[in-house]
């Protein structure tokens, strides 16, 4: 797990917690113990030798990988599954290869286009690059190329002019030290699909929608997911933003689930992931991004599992089973 959420006063997350407020890590530890698994928590450390020693000392049958970044950089998170593969330790979630493909918002868009998804027109702006004029139609959404979920996205990320685009890209270069991906904003319904599985037999769970009811009554209201929407319940309440099962025709939902399964396989994802997309008024489906190892909170991924008919404990057991069944390459001799 990420070091900044590791509780040194409760190193194995055994203390009782409020289910309404508990962290994802607390929920997972509690649910695994409820299913009679023995759970030890290992905090990530940037010292690779110490980390290997900690994992070896724990002697795990399987590692539930909850590391999202290394030193704040999500581009380094594939190092954890790569290390575990070298050690021949089964782990949950996405492989190093799939994680690297999905975390790159530019490359992942190009790849899923080949399975039938529409993608917004976009450009990538490296640090100090000169922006080409006239390449995109405004409004344009500017975000970190390697950000996870809505990381680095605020209301100011939606720009209306070339000058605003330039300034927002430079802001991301300074603050998150990443290239900016600038994509034409797609108006439509914001949908998410959780996908679970390995190989061709993957299951896409019922579609979730993010509702923005205030957008029709106020020009200041959010119309897309920002970091603040994801992290602040009071902000969601202020703008009446909520999540729920998307009301779609059977044919439309089947088309969405099929595309998300195809995208999951195209990006070499394994274990579990979440695909975010936009559904326009004229029926087009636009891929936004894929999130390997997304939030497994019962109120998020767990809720989509409930819609599919299985409990949170069953979801986690399925994820563990997928980890144990996955085949790894031959070990590397060091």
C-alpha positions, 0 to 999 in steps of 0.5 A: 500500500502507499506509504502516506496512508499507512497507519503506523499506530495500526500497522495491519489495519486491524482496528475497528473503523467507520464503514461510511468513512473508512479508507479503501485499504481498511475496507479491503483488509476487513473484507478479506479477514471476514472471508477468513484470509490472514492479512498482513500490511506492507507499506511501500518504501522507495528503498527497493532492497528493503521492500523486497525484504519486507515482502519476503518476510511476510511470505505471502501466498498472494499480494494485494497490490494497492500502490498507486504511485512512487514518490508521487509519480504514477508512471513508476507504479508498474515497477511494483508488479514487475518486482513481484513477477521477478520474485514469482509472487502472485499479485492482484490487479494489472500487470506491469505491461498493461499498467504502462499502456493504460497510464499513458492517456495518449497511447491508450486512446490510439490503441482503443480506437482500433477496437471501435471506440471513438476518441476525441481529437487531441494533441500532446504538449511536451514541456517547452513545446510550441503549441501548433495553432488551429489543431483543435476545436474549442472547448478543450480539456487539458490534463496530465498525460499520465494522471490517474483518474481526475488527478490534475483536473479542475474547472480551469482545465476546460479552456476556450482559447489558444492562449488559455490552452497555452497557459494551462499546459504550462501550469501542468508542466510546472506543477505535475512535471508532465506533458499535457494532453489536450483533447476536444471536449465531448459533450454527453453523459459521463459513464464508467464500466468496471471490468474484471478478469484475465484473458478473453473471459472478462466480465464487464459490470453494469454501467455507472453514470455520473449525474450533473443536474446543476449543469442545466441551471448554472454556467458555473456548475461542473460538467465533467469529473474533476479531482475535487468532485472525486475527493469532496462530498460537500462539493458534490452535495453543493452541485447535486452531483451523484453516481448511479446505475445508468438508465440505458436500452438493453442494446446500448448497454450491451454495446458499451459493455462489449467495447469496454471488454475489447478495450480491456483486452486491447490494453493488456489489462488484467485483474480489474480496471475501470473504463471511463467514457462519454455517450453523446446525444447522437449515440456515439461512444467516446473513450476517455481513459482506462484506470488500472487498479482503480478505487475498490471502495465498496461505494464505487467498484463494490457498488457496480459488483452489487449491480452484477449480483455479487457481494464485496467479499465475493468481488475481492475473492474473485480478484484474489483468484484471478491473481493466483490463476495468472501465469507468469513469465520465467523468473529472471536470474539476478 
